[in-house]
Amino acid sequence: MKHSSLIGIVARRIVAFSLLAMAIQIGVVFADYWFDDDKLSVLMLQQETEALSRAIHVRDGVVSFEPDRELRERYIDRHDRDGSIFLRVRTETGTPLYSNCTTECAEHFLPMSIDAPNFWKREIQPGKPFSVAGGQTFERAGATVLVELAILRDPNGFMYGALLHEMFDSMIVPMTLMFCLVIGATIWSIRSALKPVAMAAAAADRLDPRDSGARLPLTRMPEEIARLISAVNRMLARVADLVQSQKLFSSSIAHEIRTPVSIAKMELSHINDPRARNAERDLDALTHILEQLTSLARADAVDPSAYQSASLSQIGASLAEAIAPFVFDHDKSLEFVDEGTPAVTVIPALVENMLRNLIENAVKHNPTGTRIVLTCGPGAIVSVEDNGKGLVDLPEHHEDLGYIKRTGQLGLGLKIVQRISELHDAPIAFETASDQGTKITIDFSAARSDGSQT
């Protein structure tokens, strides 16, 4: 299941609420103008006379009104059954520059003898569409010009244009700008606030499960996240205590049982009976399991400071010398081949334990006369190979019990090998075939002391 990012969740909510706020504010502005005819009509006249003022020109002290085709189509000679538009442009002294009306001008506009005010407006007929007249003065190169406009039943929809223009200029543009700034600031703020959280997540991925003191950092954490991190750290402390208890239990029980088992074997050796020999074999199997449990507990209780630079060739040679009598006693042969290995950073005792388990398995699960070869190199690679019957009883992973062989026995040997390989980031490769033998290779390239790869 893919989780949404906090930035995405907050950004979407801000967008939704900002758009809702914009819609409400636009509705308020619309209602304010729509239900106030006087304010809306004044706004309409101001905007339309300003558009007409662009056609006023002064050349060599002579003032003229020269509308282009767009202005003519919009304002001039508009008389139909839906409404009319009358336009008059004059100077401050009353000199006419343009007019498209005669008696209508006298009826709707100010007398020519009156000085031009900055703005005037009067209602011709109440209600919508508007029927109003008004005028506004403009300064052009020292000349004052009055543009007067009479709109009857608003045939061009000037009212709606003025309303939309005001909403766009006063609401949509500034609110959109504010909206973008708020979104940007919010995303930046959340990203900055969550940066320590991302660092904590990376630190959690790097936590060493063998380090009982490993904790997540609290530096620069927001208070709410800091409480969560503190709770996780307390949980890690409890888990560390539990793991340590299990390690001590596994190690202690194996150690405590070893002594009575040895005593029982000693007593059985004095009994001359086939059943005693069977009991001795069972005790040998139990001792082997106890040794493996101890090895597994030791692997799980590794201190990071135990790693040191060592030679795989020396580890292999020492093991081959120590385990050779065991191999020969079981009518198998052992050969050690050294092809040169670099220095690696490992825990020598655990690497030796790993190779010992592989050799013991090869001895126990192959017929008499099997040839076993322990090879170190070339490079940071170690392999154990035999020419026996192949791995016909590979352990299977069980969710609760770990590795279990098809015969029902616990596959602790492979579990120990796998755990030690994980501690050294050393992948294991299996090559096996029925009646053709098995080769198990462990690659310690990631543990090379010089940091290079083979």
Secondary structure, DSSP 8 states (H G I E B T S, - for coil): -----HHHHHHHHHHHHHHHHHHHHHHHHHHHHHT-HHHHHHHHHHHHHHHHGGGEEEETTEEEE---HHHHHHHTTEEETTEEEEEEEEETTS-EEEES-SHHHHHHS--TTS---SEEEEEEE-SSS-EEEEEEEEEETTEEEEEEEEEES-TT-HHHHHHHHHHIIIIIHHHHHHHHHHHHHHHHHHHHHHHHHHHHHHHHHH--TT-TT-----TT--HHHHHHHHHHHHHHHHHHHHHHHHHHHHHHHHHHHHHHHHHHHHHHTT--SHHHHHHHHHHHHHHHHHHHHHHHHHHHT--GGG-EEEEHHHHHHHHHHHHHHHHHHTT-EEEEEE----EEEE-HHHHHHHHHHHHHHHHHTS-TT-EEEEEE-SSSEEEEEE-SS--SS--EEETTTEEE-TTS-B-HHHHHHHHHHHHTT--EEEEEETTTEEEEEEE-GGGBTTS---
